[in-house]
Amino acid sequence: MWQLYQFPLCPFSRKLRLLLGEKGVGHELVRESPWMKRDEFVDMNPAGQTPVLVEPARGITLIDSGAICEYFEETVEKSPMIPGSAAQRAEVRRLAAWFDDRLYAEVVEPLLNERMKKRLVTRDAPDTRVLRDAMRVANAHLDYLDYLLDHRRWLAGPVLSLADLAAAAHLSVADYLGGIDWRGHKQTTDWYSVMKSRPSFRPLLAERMEVIAPPAHYDKVDFF
Amino acid sequence: MWQLYQFPLCPFSRKLRLLLGEKGVGHELVRESPWMKRDEFVDMNPAGQTPVLVEPARGITLIDSGAICEYFEETVEKSPMIPGSAAQRAEVRRLAAWFDDRLYAEVVEPLLNERMKKRLVTRDAPDTRVLRDAMRVANAHLDYLDYLLDHRRWLAGPVLSLADLAAAAHLSVADYLGGIDWRGHKQTTDWYSVMKSRPSFRPLLAERMEVIAPPAHYDKVDFF
């Protein structure tokens, strides 16, 4: 059985859990707080980041959420998440990287720093200016999603793909931390309602991070 | 013919140029300075980053260096750069991401900011503390390369791969900017000499960025 080292609000672990869920790959969760820099974890992954996926019986350790998603795309035929022609696959990967790099750095990471790490680790008060900036940029990201969904059924094209999983994973963490104002983004809220109702997404939405509570709409498919 | 939007010291463009060179994919270079935020370029790539690869005749635009490398790995059989079993391919992708994320953020990006952008754009003096930190971390990265090369012929395993191209691309930019002290890293210098002597690498080493000159050893295969 695969063991997934993760913590509930890690967006990269969430992306991977969505992919494993869609593909029906069984796994058990191992709680890891990367900010604790546990020696055994850093020995396993020199980058010190979640997710790490281990299959002890077969001696396999997989590191880096992008590399792990590609691994399961190659080894599990069910529910292709990087589908289509080479050009369509490039578009899926472009968008997944966009969400993993930009949406994460500009929105999710500052929210995690201010609302989770400061609460759990340093016990400082959150910096309201950083939070305001993150929420402003989040709005621009939702505009871009609206634009994509004006032209396409799913974010990267006509079918569900890793781009949708990555966007939903990052947005779900930002939403948990109160960083998303969904008003005025009809296309994106419709899409996110559909994502939230997928069986792969339900277990994530049911989880809670100790000490930090999500807003009331967080796990509601219809936002109300 | 593919048109590659890039600038000489963009490490992600260099990685891609090495891959195109190894695979024998013809392309012409189009000079782009992403910090100028040229409207037509941002319209092409909302991320505003190089490299972007365009094939006007076929109406294809490829964005994100990782996605582009995967595209050519899928479409050009010659010289596989993500070779081996699924687990070996995961290791190639883990290391390529490590160099693209960590080596870039901790070493190459600060060097580019201090020694290129400040020179070309803001005309401020470089921050010597930032430069010292980047060079210190560069040394730790070379230690990790030494460790990998103690156990393997190439960085990700027994054969040349995208991991080698990514590492060499980032190190070549850091080296151009005077940020690498190669002393005491025998395994890595031996490996880098071999990389430098590859036909795919020679055109990159011959290029110069206006105003900024590399150290004397920069394009010498034997470092002297």
Interface residues (C-beta under 8 A of the other chain):
Chain A: P46 A47 I60 L62 I63 D64 G66 A67 I68 E70 Y71 E74 T75 A86 A87 R89 A90 E91 R93 R94 A97 W98 D101 R102 Y144
Chain B: P46 A47 I60 L62 I63 D64 G66 A67 I68 E70 Y71 E74 T75 A86 A87 R89 A90 E91 R93 R94 A97 W98 D101 R102 Y144
